[in-house]
Amino acid sequence: MKLSSPHSRTARLAGAAAGIAAITLLASCSVANSDSDGDSAGGGDAATLRVVLPQEPPTLEACDANLTSTGVVVRSTVTEPLVERNPTTGDLEPLLATDWEQTGDTEWTFTVREGVTFQDGAAFDAAAAAYSIDRAVNGDLGCNVEGYIFGDDDLEVEATDATTLVVTTPSPDPILPLKLSFIEIVSPDTSNTEFVREPSGTGPYAISDWQAGTKLTLERNDEYWGDAPEFQTVEYQWRTEGTVRAAMITSGEADIALGLSPEDGIGDLGVSYPNNETIALRFSGETAPLDDIRIRQAINYAIDREGIVSSLYPDGDKVAAQLIPEGIVGYNADLEPWPYDLEKAKSLVAEAKADGVPVDTKIIMPVRTAQFPKVSELGEVLREQVAQAGLNVELRMVDTTQHLQYQLKPFVTNEGPISMLVQHGNQAGDAQFTVEQYMLTGAAQAEFGDPGLDALINEARNLTGDERQAAYEEVFAYERENVVALAPIAHQTVMLGLAEGVNYEPNSSTGDELRIKEVSIAG
């Protein structure tokens, strides 16, 4: 078979990306110098820290805080969990709980911190912690964290006294404290029958004012139980174009900007760091033609991952063979990325067509606007490459709210087959959180499943140490060979903009939870 040379493929991709980027830059120039009010951190004043995000949070509901656009504002800033994972070491550290231990096969006991109050004045104690866990995991709200972390499992939670919380799981769970690090604790006065847009937590900042579509302001919580953060006020704005976010840093209009790339013009004020995000296409598996494994395999063969990384993301991204990067428990180092083989992709499509598979059916490819740098360009490249295999693809750029309708249950089911671009971050450092939302039958982000894969996943979750590592390696190998629910593309490296007057050390969780308590004025 005849394949294009890597050089020629890269050149075509780079040319297409450059054209789209030029259009984006021209469109963004008119708003790059928008006015800013208030004292800035960049000027050496600790009054206000100004943060510019790629997109406005759709909600600040704490039980949806594992969603990137919500968690980047809420987690460990407005609300706090019982324990907090150190993103550098992977260790669990005390926060609202001071101690925890396994006190039975299915039982964990937590000692909660005394002298803490919520921003609405309610007292924090073991009963308040139990309320938040019950609300997020056992309730009928449909919290995103429930599907992401706990699936269909309910927890028994009991406050045996003011400082003692006992949590019982349906079966032994060796990583329950890690799972509970995703439950943000909210005031016991929070509704458990409907979502709240602005939660009351115990964090160092409280929500002050949210002008929808314009800006979001947090004020320092003067009753915070821990060390007081440096800034009195945090002001969030959002700009879709990376060039605009970069210009706000270089012109002194903002102090921190997320989701940048070197091409955005951030210069020496850009700080690169590896995150834990992996981008991939996720397939719906019950609608033709994507219900045929040959079509899902064909899409994988049609994607030129090396060309995408070298042309769009050459500053640290790595071609992906699975949905988690190296360093996460369960990463399978023996898996190789799908090779780019357009002739093989075409052959699989032709074979399926000969067997009566309706390969001409339109496949919708939802891509979230401003989700990460050059996401629009990536969407165009993926649409073109999959179409070259002989499939009918419609790229659909959508906002965050629309994207979530495709991504989370209940899925959009009336538009035909869906091959959506997802960005998955495993903040917890363990493969369980990935496979149980994307691969387990009935999971929050799994549109089909496989009994053999389910059995492997259900066995792996109860193991520890080397046995756990080996079991999840087998899960990824089995999925690759027998299911093909996904088309992994790349493990990401990202960049933020940081004004000269601000100190902050980004880490693998920065894009999911920008902890303002770790930001300071430069000395």
C-alpha positions in Angstrom: 0.0 0.0 0.0 1.1 3.6 -0.6 1.4 6.0 2.3 2.1 9.7 2.4 5.5 10.7 3.8 5.4 12.2 7.4 6.9 15.4 5.9 4.1 15.9 3.4 1.4 15.1 5.9 2.8 17.5 8.4 3.1 20.2 5.8 -0.6 19.8 4.8 -1.7 19.9 8.4 0.5 22.9 9.2 -0.9 24.8 6.3 -4.5 24.2 7.2 -3.9 25.1 10.8 -2.1 28.3 9.9 -4.9 29.5 7.8 -7.5 28.9 10.4 -5.3 30.5 13.1 -4.9 33.6 10.9 -8.7 33.9 10.7 -9.0 33.5 14.5 -6.4 36.2 15.1 -8.1 38.7 12.9 -11.4 38.1 14.5 -9.9 38.5 18.0 -8.1 41.8 17.6 -11.1 44.0 18.2 -11.5 42.8 21.8 -7.9 42.2 22.8 -7.5 45.5 24.7 -10.7 45.6 26.7 -10.7 47.8 29.7 -9.9 46.5 33.2 -10.8 48.1 36.5 -9.5 47.7 40.0 -6.0 47.3 41.4 -3.9 44.5 39.9 -1.6 41.9 41.3 0.7 42.7 38.4 1.2 46.1 39.8 2.3 44.7 43.1 -1.0 45.3 44.9 -2.6 42.4 46.7 -6.1 43.8 46.3 -7.3 42.0 43.2 -6.0 38.9 41.3 -7.3 38.9 37.7 -7.7 35.5 36.0 -8.8 35.1 32.4 -10.3 31.7 31.4 -11.1 30.1 28.0 -14.8 29.9 28.9 -17.3 30.9 31.4 -18.3 28.2 33.9 -21.8 26.9 33.1 -22.4 26.6 36.9 -20.5 26.6 40.1 -22.6 23.7 41.5 -20.1 21.9 43.8 -21.2 18.4 42.9 -20.3 19.1 39.3 -16.9 20.5 40.2 -15.0 17.7 38.5 -16.1 19.4 35.2 -13.0 21.4 34.2 -14.8 24.7 33.6 -16.5 24.5 37.0 -13.7 23.0 39.1 -11.1 25.5 37.9 -13.0 28.1 39.9 -14.6 26.1 42.7 -12.3 23.3 43.9 -10.3 24.1 47.0 -11.1 27.8 46.5 -14.8 28.2 47.2 -15.4 24.7 48.5 -13.1 22.1 49.9 -13.1 18.3 50.2 -12.3 16.2 53.2 -8.9 15.3 51.8 -6.9 16.9 49.0 -4.6 15.1 46.6 -1.1 16.6 46.2 -0.8 16.7 42.4 3.0 16.5 42.5 3.5 13.6 44.9 0.1 11.9 44.5 -0.2 11.8 48.3 -3.5 12.5 50.1 -3.2 15.4 52.5 -5.6 16.4 55.3 -8.0 19.3 54.6 -11.5 19.2 56.2 -10.6 15.8 57.6 -7.5 15.6 59.9 -7.3 11.8 60.0 -8.7 8.7 58.3 -8.3 4.9 58.6 -9.9 1.7 57.3 -11.8 0.3 60.3 -13.4 -2.7 58.5 -13.5 -4.5 55.2 -16.0 -2.0 53.8 -15.7 0.8 56.4 -13.6 3.9 56.7 -13.6 6.3 59.6 -12.7 10.0 59.2 -12.0 12.6 61.9 -13.1 16.0 60.8 -11.6 19.4 61.6 -13.1 21.4 64.4 -13.7 25.2 64.4 -14.7 25.5 60.8 -17.7 27.4 59.5 -19.3 27.7 56.1 -19.5 31.0 54.3 -23.2 31.2 55.1 -22.5 30.9 58.8 -23.5 27.3 59.2 -21.2 25.1 61.3 -19.1 22.4 59.7 -19.0 19.1 61.5 -19.3 15.4 60.7 -23.0 15.7 60.0 -22.4 18.4 57.5 -19.8 16.3 55.7 -22.3 13.3 55.7 -24.9 15.6 54.2 -22.7 16.6 51.3 -21.6 13.1 50.5 -25.2 11.8 50.6 -26.3 14.7 48.4 -23.7 14.1 45.8 -23.6 10.3 45.7 -26.9 8.9 47.0 -29.3 11.7 45.9 -31.4 12.1 42.8 -29.7 15.2 41.5 -27.7 13.4 38.9 -24.4 15.0 40.1 -21.6 14.6 37.6 -19.3 13.5 40.3 -21.6 10.6 41.1 -21.2 9.0 37.7 -17.5 10.1 37.4 -16.4 8.6 40.7 -19.0 6.3 42.2 -21.1 5.0 39.3 -24.2 3.2 40.6 -22.8 2.5 44.1 -24.4 4.3 47.1 -22.5 4.9 50.3 -23.7 4.6 53.9 -22.6 7.8 55.7 -23.1 8.3 59.5 -21.9 11.0 61.8 -21.4 9.1 65.1 -20.5 12.3 66.9 -19.5 15.9 65.9 -16.0 15.0 64.7 -16.4 11.3 63.6 -17.7 10.3 60.2 -18.1 6.6 59.2 -18.4 5.8 55.5 -19.4 2.2 54.5 -19.1 1.0 50.9 -21.1 -1.8 49.2 -17.9 -3.8 48.7 -14.3 -3.3 49.8 -12.9 -0.1 48.3 -9.1 0.4 48.9 -9.1 3.9 47.5 -12.2 5.4 49.1 -10.4 8.4 50.6 -9.1 9.2 47.1 -12.6 9.1 45.8 -13.9 11.3 48.5 -11.3 14.0 47.5 -13.7 14.7 44.6 -16.7 15.5 46.9 -16.7 19.2 47.6 -18.3 19.9 51.0 -21.2 22.4 51.0 -23.3 24.0 53.6 -26.0 21.7 55.1 -28.5 24.4 54.2 -27.8 23.6 50.5 -30.8 22.2 48.6 -30.7 18.5 48.0 -33.6 18.5 45.5 -32.1 21.0 43.0 -28.8 22.2 41.8 -27.5 25.5 43.2 -25.7 27.9 40.9 -23.5 29.5 43.7 -22.5 27.2 46.5 -21.5 28.1 50.1 -18.4 26.2 51.1 -15.6 26.4 53.6 -12.9 27.6 51.2 -10.7 30.7 51.4 -12.9 32.6 49.0 -16.7 33.2 48.8 -18.7 34.0 45.7 -19.4 37.7 45.7 -20.9 38.7 42.3 -21.5 36.8 39.1 -22.4 39.0 36.1 -23.4 36.3 33.6 -21.4 36.7 30.4 -19.1 39.3 31.8 -17.2 38.4 35.0 -17.2 36.5 38.2 -15.9 37.9 41.5 -14.8 36.1 44.6 -14.1 37.9 47.9 -11.6 36.6 50.6 -13.4 34.6 53.3 -12.2 36.4 56.5 -13.5 33.6 58.6 -11.4 31.0 56.8 -10.0 28.3 59.1 -6.7 28.1 57.4 -3.9 30.5 56.4 -5.4 33.6 54.8 -4.7 33.9 51.1 -2.9 37.0 49.8 -5.6 38.5 47.6 -8.7 40.3 48.8 -10.5 39.8 45.6 -10.3 37.4 42.6 -11.9 38.5 39.4 -12.5 35.9 36.6 -13.2 36.9 33.0 -13.3 34.7 30.0 -12.1 35.1 26.4 -12.5 32.4 23.8 -9.4 33.3 21.7 -6.0 32.4 23.1 -4.5 35.4 21.4 -6.8 37.7 23.4 -6.0 35.9 26.7 -2.3 36.3 26.0 -2.7 40.0 25.1 -4.4 40.6 28.4 -1.3 39.3 30.2 1.2 41.2 28.1 -0.8 44.4 28.3 -1.2 44.2 32.0 -5.0 43.6 31.9 -4.8 40.2 33.6 -2.5 38.3 36.0 -3.1 34.7 35.1 -4.4 33.3 31.8 -5.2 29.6 31.2 -5.2 27.5 28.1 -2.5 29.2 26.0 0.0 28.0 23.4 3.3 29.6 22.2 1.6 30.8 19.0 -0.8 33.0 21.0 2.0 35.6 21.5 2.5 35.2 25.3 6.3 35.3 24.9 8.5 35.1 28.0 5.4 35.3 30.2 4.2 31.9 29.2 4.8 28.9 31.5 4.6 25.4 30.0 3.6 22.4 32.1 2.4 18.9 31.6 -1.1 18.2 32.6 -3.0 15.0 33.0 -5.3 15.6 30.0 -5.7 13.2 27.1 -7.7 14.1 24.0 -9.7 11.4 22.1 -12.7 10.7 20.0 -15.4 8.8 21.9 -17.8 6.7 19.9 -21.5 6.0 20.3 -21.8 2.2 20.0 -25.4 1.5 19.4 -26.0 3.4 16.1 -24.8 2.4 12.7 -22.2 2.7 11.3 -20.4 3.2 14.6 -21.9 0.0 16.1 -19.6 -1.9 13.8 -16.1 -2.4 15.3 -14.5 -2.2 11.8 -15.7 1.4 11.4 -14.3 2.4 14.8 -11.0 0.7 13.9 -11.1 2.5 10.5 -11.4 5.9 12.3 -8.4 5.0 14.4 -6.3 4.1 11.4 -7.4 7.3 9.6 -6.1 9.7 12.3 -2.5 10.9 11.6 -1.6 11.4 15.3 2.1 12.2 14.6 1.1 14.8 12.0 -1.4 16.4 14.4 1.1 16.6 17.3 4.0 17.9 15.1 1.9 20.6 13.4 -0.6 21.7 16.0 1.0 20.8 19.3 4.8 20.5 18.9 5.7 21.9 22.3 5.4 18.8 24.5 2.3 16.9 23.5 2.8 13.1 23.0 0.9 10.7 20.8 -1.5 8.7 22.9 -2.2 4.9 22.8 -4.7 5.0 25.7 -6.8 7.4 27.7 -4.4 7.9 30.5 -0.8 9.2 30.4 2.3 7.7 32.0 2.4 8.1 35.7 -1.3 7.1 36.3 -1.8 3.7 38.0 -2.8 1.2 35.3 -0.9 2.9 32.4 0.0 0.2 30.0 3.5 0.9 28.6 3.3 -2.0 26.1 0.4 -0.5 24.1 1.5 1.3 20.9 -0.5 4.1 19.3 -2.6 3.2 16.4 -0.5 3.6 13.2 -1.6 6.0 10.5 -2.8 3.8 7.7 -5.3 5.4 5.4 -5.4 2.4 3.0 -6.2 0.1 5.9 -9.0 2.5 7.0 -10.5 2.6 3.5 -10.3 -1.2 3.3 -12.2 -1.6 6.6 -14.9 0.8 5.5 -15.3 -0.9 2.1 -15.5 -4.3 3.8 -18.2 -3.1 6.2 -20.1 -1.5 3.3 -20.0 -4.8 1.4 -21.7 -6.4 4.4 -24.5 -3.9 4.4 -23.3 -1.5 7.0 -24.6 2.0 6.1 -21.3 3.7 5.9 -22.8 6.8 4.2 -24.8 7.7 7.3 -23.7 11.1 8.7 -21.5 10.9 11.8 -21.8 14.0 14.0 -18.5 15.2 15.5 -19.2 17.6 18.4 -16.2 19.7 19.4 -16.3 22.2 22.3 -15.3 25.7 21.3 -12.3 27.0 23.3 -11.9 23.8 25.3 -8.1 23.9 24.7 -5.7 25.7 22.3 -6.3 25.1 18.6 -9.3 22.9 19.3 -11.2 24.3 16.2 -8.2 23.6 14.0 -8.0 20.1 15.4 -11.7 19.5 14.8 -11.3 20.5 11.1 -8.3 18.2 10.7 -10.1 15.2 12.3 -13.1 15.8 10.2 -11.0 15.8 7.0 -9.0 12.7 8.0 -12.0 10.6 8.9 -13.8 11.7 5.7 -10.8 10.5 3.7 -11.4 7.0 5.0 -14.8 7.1 3.2 -17.1 8.2 6.0 -19.6 11.0 6.1 -18.6 13.4 9.0 -20.2 16.7 10.1 -18.1 18.8 12.4 -20.3 20.6 15.0 -18.7 23.3 17.1 -20.7 23.7 20.3 -20.5 25.6 23.6 -19.9 24.0 27.0 -23.6 23.4 27.8 -24.3 21.8 24.4 -21.2 19.7 24.6 -22.2 18.3 28.0 -25.5 17.1 26.4 -23.4 14.9 24.1 -20.9 13.9 26.7 -22.9 12.9 29.7 -26.0 10.8 30.3 -28.8 11.2 29.3 -27.0 11.3 25.9 -28.3 12.9 22.8 -29.8 10.0 20.9 -31.9 11.5 18.1 -29.2 12.8 15.9 -27.6 9.6 14.7 -24.1 8.3 15.4 -21.8 10.5 17.5 -18.0 10.6 17.4 -17.2 13.4 19.9 -14.0 15.0 20.8 -13.4 14.6 24.6 -10.6 15.9 26.8 -10.2 13.6 29.8 -8.1 14.4 32.8 -7.4 11.8 35.4 -6.8 14.1 38.4 -6.9 11.2 40.8 -3.9 9.3 39.4 -5.7 5.9 39.2 -7.1 4.2 36.1 -10.3 3.3 37.9 -11.6 6.8 37.5 -11.1 6.6 33.7 -12.3 3.1 32.9 -15.4 3.3 35.1 -16.7 6.3 33.3 -15.7 5.6 29.7 -15.6 1.8 29.4 -17.9 0.2 32.0 -21.4 -0.7 30.7 -23.9 1.9 31.7 -21.2 4.4 33.0 -21.7 8.1 32.8 -19.7 8.6 29.6 -19.9 5.1 28.1 -22.4 4.6 25.3 -21.8 0.9 25.0 -20.0 -1.9 26.9 -18.6 -5.4 26.7 -19.2 -8.2 29.3 -15.6 -9.3 29.1 -14.4 -5.8 29.7 -16.9 -5.3 32.5 -15.5 -8.4 34.3 -12.0 -7.1 34.1 -12.9 -3.7 35.4 -15.0 -5.1 38.3 -12.1 -7.3 39.3 -9.4 -4.6 39.1 -11.2 -2.1 41.4 -10.8 -4.3 44.5 -7.0 -4.9 44.1 -4.0 -3.0 45.4 -0.3 -2.6 44.6 1.2 -4.5 41.7 -1.9 -6.6 41.2 -4.0 -3.4 40.7 -1.4 -2.1 38.2 -1.4 -5.3 36.2 -5.2 -5.6 36.2 -5.7 -2.2 34.7 -3.0 -2.8 32.2 -5.1 -5.8 31.0 -8.2 -3.6 30.9 -6.6 -1.2 28.4 -5.2 -4.0 26.3 -8.6 -5.8 26.2 -10.4 -2.6 25.2 -8.0 -1.9 22.5 -8.3 -5.4 21.0 -12.0 -6.2 21.5 -14.0 -3.0 22.0 -12.5 0.2 20.5 -14.8 2.6 22.2 -12.3 5.4 21.7 -9.7 6.8 19.4 -6.9 8.3 21.7 -5.1 11.1 20.1 -2.6 12.9 22.3 -1.5 13.5 25.9 -1.4 17.2 26.4 1.1 19.8 27.6 -0.4 23.2 28.2 0.7 26.7 29.0 -0.5 29.5 31.1 0.3 33.2 31.1 1.7 34.7 34.3 2.2 38.4 34.9 5.6 39.4 36.2 4.2 40.5 39.6 2.7 37.1 40.4 4.2 33.8 41.7 2.5 30.5 40.9 3.9 27.1 40.2 1.5 25.2 37.8 1.0 21.5 38.2 -0.9 18.7 36.5 -4.2 19.7 38.2 -4.0 23.5 37.4 -6.4 23.3 34.5 -9.0 21.5 36.7 -8.5 23.3 40.0 -6.6 26.6 40.1 -6.0 26.8 43.8 -5.9 30.6 44.4 -4.4 30.0 47.9 -1.2 28.9 46.2 -0.9 32.2 44.2 1.2 35.0 45.7 2.7 38.4 44.9 6.2 38.2 43.6 8.8 39.3 46.1 
